[in-house]
Amino acid sequence: MSNTADVIIIGAGVQGASLAFHLAKRGAKVIVLEKKFIAAGATGRSSGLVRMHYDVKQDSELAWVSFQYFRNWKEMVGGDAGFTRTGFIQLVAHDDVEKLKANVAMHQRIGIPSMLIKADDVKRLAPSFVTDDIEFAAYEPESGYAMPSDTANAFINAAKEKGARIVQDCAVTGILGDSKIKGVQTTQGDFFAPVVVNAAGAWAGKLNEMAGLDLPYDTWRHDTMFVARPSQIGPSHPTVIDFAHEMYFRPEGNLTLVGLEDGNPLGESPDSDTDHAKKGFVERGIDRICRRIPIMENGALHSAHGGYDGITPDQHPMIGAAGPDGFYLNCGHSGTGFKTAPAVGLCISELILDGKFKTIDLSIYQPQRFAEGKQIIGEHPYSSIWR
Ligand SMILES: Cc1cc2nc3c(=O)[nH]c(=O)nc-3n(C[C@H](O)[C@H](O)[C@H](O)COP(=O)(O)OP(=O)(O)OC[C@H]3O[C@@H](n4cnc5c(N)ncnc54)[C@H](O)[C@@H]3O)c2cc1C
């Protein structure tokens, strides 16, 4: 098999997989190199929330374009991403209500089905929730969650059908070329292409260094747990981000997945144990979910584990060309890059093949912004971010 391509993608997470699909669809010869297996990194651990509520316009636009893929997956990609519509509720702390209103207005201007609702509406949507602390919430009736590993595999399968090659168990160990990219060195020999894309998630910092780049890049750990839901809650509940309690949760069958916004360590090795959650996480998670859904006290812990993503100082991805000619970054998705992957892959395929972004201008995510003293921040930013 040929080791030469138009584009080499490092990493078969959902981001590398989406880009491979979009490039192959346009006729480019693509090789994806993956050190383990498809969705072995953050993607395989992702909670899979699919919602459009953000405080940065481009994030919402990416999520909205991506949403068209999730809800029309079979026609647009093929296979199944496992999208389940549950409705999505965004809850915020009292101090952030004006920001919530401004952000919903921004979403509506984009065309996203999003509306402001009040506490009694939340109660109607989710009778088991405590709503005393809620004045307003944002509601996206169309949103929900999808299956991240299935999503990445569906993208890879579709890319393969269009001629892409995926090489698993193949770690990139070096970048070939000085001022101009020639290819990569790997544990399975050298591969050649004039374009190389770093989509290596939590490991991407190491590859940036191999390409001679000095960029602020860290790892971010995030634990999640599944709780067997007591039957009193009913067959399901909406997907929720609850900034007031610094957590999010969503249903999956008769389980509820819970993640916390705080206590997510930075700077650990992404090769650390992810089969178990960190000490104390489950206790904190149970305390939080029971504050919003007291009857959850009758639930039972099903399982808990962790995952690692790449994170940047403004908690937004690095997307675009950087370093040697032909080297591109698609990394640093900072704990929120599952739902946006379909559109990010589309836009980067445009940048590589057409020389510019067409569907959405992603230039705000350019990797050089930190050196220029710029950070991405929404017009009405929430105070609650990963900690
Ligand atoms: C627990 C958890 C929950 C999350 N929940 C959500 C959510 O609900 N919604 C959402 O939108 N986002 C969520 N995220 C974030 C989202 O999952 C990630 O942003 C996204 O999956 C990143 O995809 P990726 O392809 O960039 O990285 P990854 O999925 O990490 O893929 C990178 C791949 O690169 C490979 N690799 C690394 N180094 C090399 C090398 N040298 N050579 C070859 N291959 C290499 C790795 O093995 C890996 O498979 C969550 C993340 C975590 C950890």
The ligand as an SDF file (V2000), in Angstrom:
LIG
                    3D

 53 58  0  0  0  0  0  0  0  0999 V2000
  -14.7610   12.7780   29.6390 C   0  0  0  0  0  0  0  0  0  0  0  0
  -14.9920   13.7450   28.5170 C   0  0  0  0  0  0  0  0  0  0  0  0
  -16.2870   14.1700   28.2370 C   0  0  0  0  0  0  0  0  0  0  0  0
  -16.5220   15.0530   27.1940 C   0  0  0  0  0  0  0  0  0  0  0  0
  -17.8050   15.4260   26.8810 N   0  0  0  0  0  0  0  0  0  0  0  0
  -18.0560   16.1990   25.7840 C   0  0  0  0  0  0  0  0  0  0  0  0
  -19.3810   16.5190   25.3920 C   0  0  0  0  0  0  0  0  0  0  0  0
  -20.3520   16.1280   26.0530 O   0  0  0  0  0  0  0  0  0  0  0  0
  -19.5670   17.2530   24.2620 N   0  0  0  0  0  0  0  0  0  0  0  0
  -18.5190   17.7110   23.5300 C   0  0  0  0  0  0  0  0  0  0  0  0
  -18.7500   18.3950   22.5150 O   0  0  0  0  0  0  0  0  0  0  0  0
  -17.2430   17.4360   23.8620 N   0  0  0  0  0  0  0  0  0  0  0  0
  -16.9940   16.6920   24.9650 C   0  0  0  0  0  0  0  0  0  0  0  0
  -15.7100   16.3850   25.3190 N   0  0  0  0  0  0  0  0  0  0  0  0
  -14.6270   16.8720   24.4960 C   0  0  0  0  0  0  0  0  0  0  0  0
  -14.4980   16.0400   23.2330 C   0  0  0  0  0  0  0  0  0  0  0  0
  -14.7000   14.6740   23.5340 O   0  0  0  0  0  0  0  0  0  0  0  0
  -13.1170   16.2720   22.6400 C   0  0  0  0  0  0  0  0  0  0  0  0
  -12.9140   17.6740   22.4510 O   0  0  0  0  0  0  0  0  0  0  0  0
  -12.9900   15.5630   21.2880 C   0  0  0  0  0  0  0  0  0  0  0  0
  -13.3280   14.2040   21.3990 O   0  0  0  0  0  0  0  0  0  0  0  0
  -11.5650   15.7310   20.8050 C   0  0  0  0  0  0  0  0  0  0  0  0
  -11.4150   14.9500   19.6550 O   0  0  0  0  0  0  0  0  0  0  0  0
   -9.9880   14.8420   19.0020 P   0  0  0  0  0  0  0  0  0  0  0  0
  -10.1600   14.0430   17.7870 O   0  0  0  0  0  0  0  0  0  0  0  0
   -9.3940   16.2160   18.9090 O   0  0  0  0  0  0  0  0  0  0  0  0
   -9.0850   14.1050   20.1220 O   0  0  0  0  0  0  0  0  0  0  0  0
   -9.0400   12.5630   20.5860 P   0  0  0  0  0  0  0  0  0  0  0  0
  -10.3630   11.9270   20.5480 O   0  0  0  0  0  0  0  0  0  0  0  0
   -8.2790   12.5540   21.8630 O   0  0  0  0  0  0  0  0  0  0  0  0
   -8.1920   11.8940   19.4380 O   0  0  0  0  0  0  0  0  0  0  0  0
   -6.7950   12.0800   19.3160 C   0  0  0  0  0  0  0  0  0  0  0  0
   -6.2140   10.7780   18.7880 C   0  0  0  0  0  0  0  0  0  0  0  0
   -4.8480   10.9880   18.4660 O   0  0  0  0  0  0  0  0  0  0  0  0
   -4.1640    9.8020   18.7430 C   0  0  0  0  0  0  0  0  0  0  0  0
   -2.7330   10.1290   18.8730 N   0  0  0  0  0  0  0  0  0  0  0  0
   -2.1450   10.8160   19.8590 C   0  0  0  0  0  0  0  0  0  0  0  0
   -0.8240   10.9260   19.6390 N   0  0  0  0  0  0  0  0  0  0  0  0
   -0.5720   10.3040   18.4650 C   0  0  0  0  0  0  0  0  0  0  0  0
    0.6010   10.0650   17.7100 C   0  0  0  0  0  0  0  0  0  0  0  0
    1.8110   10.4910   18.1180 N   0  0  0  0  0  0  0  0  0  0  0  0
    0.5050    9.3630   16.5470 N   0  0  0  0  0  0  0  0  0  0  0  0
   -0.7080    8.9060   16.1240 C   0  0  0  0  0  0  0  0  0  0  0  0
   -1.8550    9.1010   16.8120 N   0  0  0  0  0  0  0  0  0  0  0  0
   -1.7910    9.7950   17.9620 C   0  0  0  0  0  0  0  0  0  0  0  0
   -4.7890    9.3230   20.0410 C   0  0  0  0  0  0  0  0  0  0  0  0
   -4.5570    7.9380   20.2680 O   0  0  0  0  0  0  0  0  0  0  0  0
   -6.2550    9.6600   19.8120 C   0  0  0  0  0  0  0  0  0  0  0  0
   -6.9920    8.5720   19.3090 O   0  0  0  0  0  0  0  0  0  0  0  0
  -15.4390   15.5250   26.4060 C   0  0  0  0  0  0  0  0  0  0  0  0
  -14.1280   15.1100   26.6880 C   0  0  0  0  0  0  0  0  0  0  0  0
  -13.9040   14.2210   27.7410 C   0  0  0  0  0  0  0  0  0  0  0  0
  -12.4970   13.7740   28.0240 C   0  0  0  0  0  0  0  0  0  0  0  0
  1  2  1  0
  2  3  1  0
  2 52  2  0
  3  4  2  0
  4  5  1  0
  4 50  1  0
  5  6  2  0
  6  7  1  0
  6 13  1  0
  7  8  2  0
  7  9  1  0
  9 10  1  0
 10 11  2  0
 10 12  1  0
 12 13  2  0
 13 14  1  0
 14 15  1  0
 14 50  1  0
 15 16  1  0
 16 17  1  0
 16 18  1  0
 18 19  1  0
 18 20  1  0
 20 21  1  0
 20 22  1  0
 22 23  1  0
 23 24  1  0
 24 25  2  0
 24 26  1  0
 24 27  1  0
 27 28  1  0
 28 29  2  0
 28 30  1  0
 28 31  1  0
 31 32  1  0
 32 33  1  0
 33 34  1  0
 33 48  1  0
 34 35  1  0
 35 36  1  0
 35 46  1  0
 36 37  1  0
 36 45  1  0
 37 38  2  0
 38 39  1  0
 39 40  1  0
 39 45  2  0
 40 41  1  0
 40 42  2  0
 42 43  1  0
 43 44  2  0
 44 45  1  0
 46 47  1  0
 46 48  1  0
 48 49  1  0
 50 51  2  0
 51 52  1  0
 52 53  1  0
M  END
$$$$
